[in-house]
Each structure stands twice: as structure tokens, then as C-alpha cells.
Amino acid sequence: MVKDVGAGLRYLHSVPVVHGGITGANILIDEGGCARLIDFGLSTIVRPILGQSYLAATSIHPGAIRYAAPELVLSADSRGLPLEKSDIYSFGCVMLQILSGRFPWSEIESEKPELCILMMIAKGRGPQRPDGHPEIIDSDWDIIQRCLLPKPERRPSADEVLNLACARTQPRNFVIFGEMGVGKSSLVNLIAGDQLAASSSGAQSCTLESTEYSITLSDPQFNVNLFDTVGLDSPTMNNAGYLDALVKAHELIVSLKSRGGVHALLFCIKGDRVSNTIQENHRLFFEFLFLCQEQMPLALVVTNLENEENMDHWWTMNKAHIENSGIIPITPVCITTTKGYQNVHEARYFESRKKVLNMLRELGSRDACVVDVKDWFARMREFLIPAKR
């Protein structure tokens, strides 16, 4: 919906036309589910004739006060005309409403909100970030704030707004890794809210093969690509197995690069002691496979904590031991991926899903990390081959 409004605004400004009255009430949804801008009674045809614009008949300040830009409501000239950047301000207000379900300036509770809003605008203030559900994520709030800048010249153009709106719907890529049996497939199902991934069998060969799951989350819409990988089990692999792992790893790296990179690695472990296999998987993925070290965000997902009195307490008790093992995540989440027998852990399951989705949205708001495949085979050979000597 945000993208549809942005596309309509870019078209208007390319004609060039200034809408001059973009509000939530001036957006309708067509039969195909697309948002459409309507009500062009205040539209201005922008023409450089004597430095002026031509406005359809009106003598009032354009736009409703909740959506109107400061340069319009504070203008001493009642004939002040809307500018392209005034539309951008209104777009920011509409985006706030679409994502939060609340009117701009909803924080003002007054019988006469218009006067209060005018006073706040005069002080250089803008609509505040709404609390509650649905929540506006940080990356979306950053876009809104750019549109609501007091100085028109500092606001983005309609082209930039559309680019930002399109980028926010691009899928975020996450690679899930960890040894077999820690609940990687269950984590995929927890995120999806559905049974997409089947649990792996212990009889499977342990290679760097991956399975991709594309998931669209709602409230607000958030698209993710999850790459569920099968890690290495060094003692059971022969030379052919290592070669196959190298090929599969390269395929994954190239695929992720073509998708724009990786937003984070999700390291999945059981709430247990840190074994040598856990450290080996961490070293393989974080230090060698992605060759990014500190550039690549690493999240630690600790599973099987449904019987803990306080799931988050696990990290408090084990943080020092985990970090001393060389595993330093930027964010840990302590969860369960099962509802248990007769749904005995259902409350904790949904609590866990909320924590994981919040983590993904936060990690997805960052720039993706793209692996440089130059000399990649040489680096991987140094890691894999010595293990067989």
C-alpha cells in the first residue's frame, strides 16, 4: 500500500502536478487491492510561468491539518500554494497511518486537536511514533522522519520516496546454521507460523546443502528468505564429501550475492553446553564460509528452553561461557520451538515467535552483507583440507 501511494505520487510529480491534499481519506483501494490517490481538487500544475503555479479554485490552506506540511499551515499568506515537498510531508503522515493504524498526531487528546497541532508545528515538532500494535519498525520510522523534516528542501523527492518504499518490501535474507537436531527446521516453522520444513533425519549426509523458504510475514508486511543449511560432520566425511560440501557452499554464496547479500546469520543451538561441534560450525560459517567476521551480524537462537523457569535467564547464566568460546552474537534469543504435549507450552511458543520476529525485523533493517567470492575457494580449502590430514 505504501509503495502504491509512492508510485502515484511519483507519477504526479513527473507530469508535473502537486496533489496538495494527500490524506488517509484521499486513498482508496481498487478491486485489485491496489491503493489509488483520489481527490485532485487542490492539485497544482507546476509551470515556471513568472515563477508561479496555478491552483484549482480554493482559498483555504490545502490539506487537512493532521497531514499538512509546516510551510502551509504556518504561511502568513492565505494564498500559499502547496509544493512538491509539501506532498512528501503528507506522504510521511499517510505512511504513519498505514503502518500504525492511527491518525497522525493521535498522541494529542483534546477537544480541539487542530489548535494543539498548530502549536506543536509552530514549535518545530512533528507527529510522534505511535506506541502499541501494530508497531512501526525502526527502518520504516526512519523513512517517515525523513519525509517529516521541517525544512522542505531536506525532504526526499518522490523518486527517492518510491525507491525507499520498494526497498522496504524486498526480502531479507537469513542463513540458519547449526548441528543436526538443534531445531533448525522447527525454527523455520516457528517463523512461518506453519509446517513448512520437515525435521531432518540423522541418516542424512552432512554437507553444506541448503533449503530455501520464502515467507511473507504480516503486521506489518515483511518478506524473508530463510536458508536452512545442513552443517558439516567432520568425522564421518570422506574426501568426496568435502568436495561436495565445497561446491554446495560456493553455490550458496553465489546465490546469496545475486539476492543482494545476507542480512544475518542465525546460529541455532540447544540450551546445553557448548560442544566442539558447535564451535566448529560457528567457525565454518562465521569466519570462513562468509569471510565477513565482524561485518556479518550473528544472532544466537537458543532452543529447547520450554522447561526453564525463565527462558531469557539462560543467556544471563551462560553468556560468559558462550563468549569465551569465541561465539559473540549481536543479539541472543532464548526460545522454544514446540507447543509441547497437548499444547502445554503454547504460551511460551507464541512468546518465542514474537521474540524471533522482532529480531528478524531489527536485523532486516540493516544493510545486507555481500561476500566477496574472490579467493573464496582458496580460503575454504585452507579450512577444509587440513581436517583430513
N, C-alpha and C positions, 0 to 999 in steps of 0.2 A: 504494500500500500504506500509506504514511504517512497519507494522507487517510482511508482506510478505518478505520484504528485510531483516528484522531482523531474520526471520526464516531461510532464505537461508544462511545468514552469520553464524548463529549458527551451521548449518549442516556442512558447510565448515570447521569451526574451530574444529569440533568434529572428522573430518576424520583422521588427521588434515591437512587442506590446508589453506594457506593465499591467498586471491584473489589478492591483490596487485594493483588493478586498478579500484576500485569501483568509478564510476562517474554516473551522471544522464544519460549519453549516453549508459551506460552498464546495463540499466534496461529496460526490455521490458514487455509489458502486454500481457498475453496469451488470448486465446479465451474465457476462463472462467473469465476473469477480474482480474486474479492474477498477481502480479509483479514477474518477474523472473530475477535473476542475470545472465549475459552472459559475454563473452569475458574473458577467463581464460588464455590468453597469458602470463600474468605476474604472474600467480599463483605460489606459493612456496609450495612445500611439506615439511612440518616441520618434521625433523627427528634429534634426538640427536646423529648424527654421527660426531664425532670430533667437536661438538659444532656448526656445520654449517647447513645451509639449502641449498636446491637445487632449482635453479631458471630456469624457461624456458628461452630460449635464449633471452637476452636483454642486452643492455649496457647503457640504459638511466635511469634516475630517474623514478621509477614506478609511474604511475598515473598522471593525469592532475594536473597542478599547483593549480587550484581552489579547488581541493579535496585532495591534498596530505598533509600528516602529516609533521610537522616541522622536525622530525628526518630524514625524507627522503630528503627533499629539502635543508636542511642545512648540510647534511652529506658531510664531506671532501672527503670521499671515494666514487667514482663514481660507485662502485660496491655494495654500500649499499643495503641491502635487506629489503623488507617490512616485518613487524612483524604483529602478530595478532592485537596488539593495534593500528597499523597504519590503518588497516581496520576499526577499531572503529571510528577513526578520520574521515575517509572518509564517514562512515555511518552518522555521525553527519552532514556533509556537504550535503549529499543527503537528509536527513530528512528536513534540512532547505529549500532545493529546492522544495521538495514535498509539504510542508505546505505553503510556501510563493509564489511559482510560479516564484521565482527569483534564479539566479545562486548565489552560494557562492561568496562573495566579490563583489556583484553587486554595492555596495556603491562606489567602485573605478571606476571613469570615466577617462579613459586615453587611448591614442592610443596604449600604451604598458602596459597593466594591469599586465602582468606577472612579470615585474620588480618591480612594485609597491607592488604587493602581496608578493614577495620575501622579500622586505624591511620591510613590516609590520610583516611578520612571524619572521624575524630576531630580531625584537623589542619585540617579545613575544605576539603579537596581533593575534587575530583570526577573522573570518568573523563576521560582525555585524548583529544585529537583523534588518531585513528589516522593513521599515515603509509601511503603506498603507494596502490595501485589496488584498487578504485575510490576516488576522492578525494571527501571531503566538501567541497563548495564553501562559501565564506565565509557566504553568506546562510543556508544550512542549518545551519551550525555556530552561527550567532547564535541561531537558534530553539532548538537543543539546549541551549545555555548558559543561555538564559532558563528553560528547564524544570529545569535542574540547580542553580539558585540554592540556597544552603544554607538561607536563610530561607523557609519555606513561603509566607508572605504576599506575597513578592515574585515568586513564580512566576505565570505566566498562568493564566487559567481554562480550562476545557475548551472554552468557546465561542471564546476567543481562540486556543487551540491549533488548533482546526479552521479558523478563518479564516486563520491563518498557513500551515497545510498546504495549503489550497485555493489561496492566493495563489502558492505556490511552483510550482504546476503551470500557472499562467496563462501563455500565450505571451508571449514578449518580442519587441518589435517593433524591427527594424533596417532602415534605409534604405540601400541600396547606391547610390552615385553615382560618376560619373567619365566621362571622354570615351569615345567608342566605340573598341573594340579593345583596351582595357586588361585585359580578362579578367573582367568583372563576372559574366557567365553562368558562366564556369568557376569563379569563387569560390562561386557558389550550388551548383554540382555538387560542389565540394570539401567544403563544409559538409554537404551531404545524403549524401555517400558514394554518390551515384547520378547518372545523367544526367537531371536534371530540366529544365534550361534549355538551349535551343539558342543557339548563338552568333549574335549579331546580324549582319545584312548591312550593308555600308557603304551600300547603296542605300536603307536605311530613312530616313524623315524624322526629324529630330532634334527631338523635343518632350519635354515633361515627363511623358510617359506612363510608367506603371509596371506591372510584372507581379508578382503576389504569389505567394510559395511558402511553404506551411506545412509545417514539418519537425519531426518528433519525434526527438530525439536520446536515446540511452540511456547508462546507466552514469555518473552517474545520469540519470533521465529529465529532459529539458529541452526545452521546446517553444518554437520560434521562428517568427516570421513575417518573411520576408525580402521587401523591396520593391525589386526590381531596376528602376532607373529609366533612362530614355534622356535624356541631357543635351541642352543647347542648343548649336547650332552657328550662332552669330550671323550670320556672313557669308552663309549660304545660306537664311536665313529671311526671309519677307515679312511684311506686317502681319497677314495671316490666320494665319500660323504663330505669331506672338507671341500673338494672341488665343487660339488653340487651346492654346498652352502655359500660358497663364494659367488657363484653365478646368481643364485637367488637373491643374495644381498645386493649385488650390483643392479639387478632388475628393480628391486625396491627403491634403491637410491635414485635411479634414473626416473622411475615413475613419480616419486615424490617431488623431484626437481621440476618435472613437467607440470605438476599441480600447483607450483608456487612455493614449495618448501614444506617444512614441518613446523607446527606451532608449539608442540611439546612432545616429550617422551613420557609415557605413563608406565612407571616401573611398578609392577604388581607383585606383592609378596604376601605370604601368610603372616599373621601375628604370632611369630615364632622367633627362634634365634636366627641370627644371620649366618647362613652356611657358606661354605666355599663356593657352591654352585651359584648362590645369589650374587656374591661378589664377582664371579666370573661373568655372569650375564650382564651385570652393570658395566663392567669394564669393556665387554664386547660392544654393547650398544652405545653407551655414552661416550667412551673415549676413542673407539676405533671405527665402528660402523658409520657414525655420523660425523666424526672428525671435527666436532664443534666445541667440545668441552664446555667452557663457561658460556658460550653463545647460545647453547641449546637448553631451553628450560626443561628441567626434570621434575616431574611430580611423582611422589611416592604414594601408591594406593595400597593400604594395608587391609587385607580381607580377613574373614573368619573371626570377627570380633563380636559376634552376636551374643556371646555368653559373658562378655565383660560387663562389669557394673557400669562403667563409663567408657565408651569406645575411644573417645579422644584422650583419655588418660594413658592409653597405651603409648602414644607418642611422647608424652611427658616422661614416662618411665624409661623409654628406650632411645630417646633422641641422641644422647651422648654415645651410646654403643653403635648406633647406625652411622653417625658421622665419623666416628673413629675408624669405621670400616671403609671409609672413603666415599660413602654414599651421602651426598649433601643435596637434598631436594630444595627447590624454592618454595614448595608447598606440599605438606603431607595431608592425606585424608584417611581417617580411620573408619572403616565401614563394615557392613555385612552385605553379601550379595544373595542371601537366601531369606525367604519368609519363614522357613522352618516348618516343622510338622504341624499341620492344622493352623498354619499362619501365626504361630506363637510369636514370631519375630517380625510380624508385618509392620508394626510402627517403626522399628529400627530400620527396616528395609527402605521404607519411604523417606525416612530421615537421611539415610545413606544416599539415596538417589538425589535428593535435593543438594546435598553437600558436593557430590560429584558433578552435577550440572552447573552449580555455581563455580566450581573450579574450572570446568571447561570454558565457560563464558569469560572468566578472568584471563585464562591462558590464551584464549582465542582473540582477545583484544590486543594482543601483542603482534609485532611483525613476525612473519614466518622466517625460519632459518633455512637457507638453501645450502646444501652440501656441495662443496667443490669436488667434482669427481676426478680432478687432476691428481695423478699419483695415487689414486684411491686403491687400485689393485696392489701396488707395492706396499702400502701401509697395511692392508688386510693380510697380505702374505706374511708379513713380519709377525702378525698376531697369531695366525692360524698354524703355519707350518712348524714353528718351534714346538708346538704342543705335541707333535707326532715324533719328535726326535728323541 
